[in-house]
Amino acid sequence: MENSKANRRKKIRVFFKTTVLLEIGSAKIIVNGDSTDLSLNGIFIKTKEIFPIGTSCHLKINLLGRGNTFQLEMDGTTARIEPDGIGIMFKSIELDTYTHLKKIVMYNTTENPDTIY
């Protein structure tokens, strides 16, 4: 049995395209495009901007609704660096944000929604 990276991950990941605002220190970096591998633990953002692993950040994930834009805000740290982007692990999430995040994952998964926790 192969123990690949994908098999070791504990949370379900989904494709979710949105705009993400990363605030790192006093810098505000707007990352537009595909934010992939969204899970309850983190998000992968396609960007040319690279920061060292362990860099603290504040994220604002934009959700577009019917004429409204809603933001999910959370704190995180860079956990993975790839040639096409960075992986952010969520560190601090408000309960309402976690609830919205869980619904996004649940509605976009091809897995059994009952396995999302």
Phi, psi and omega in degrees: 000130183278135179254068182283168178306315183298323181287336181279341181291141187262339182254148176291138180245144179226156173281131179210110183270125181198177175261136181234134173256120177255129174248116181238111185061229179271355180276140173242113182250120177268123180248113177258146174129207184282120169257110188252170178054045176287132176218183177285348180259337184180188184211145172255129184242124176285118181201158174271342179287129181234137179230150181301148175301136181094000179288126178285146179209165173241130182250144170232109180263118183278134174243124180266130178241199180285086179082356182242154170241129180241142181244136169264125181245140178200163174260150180204183175221150176290130184241341184208141177237128178233164179302331183255007178165194182229148175259130179248129175262128179289137180247322183220120183226131174292155182301316179298319179296316179300319179297315178297317180299318179297320178294320178299313180296316182298317183283342183253359183275153172259358179275177176292116182301336180291347180272357178277126180227000000 
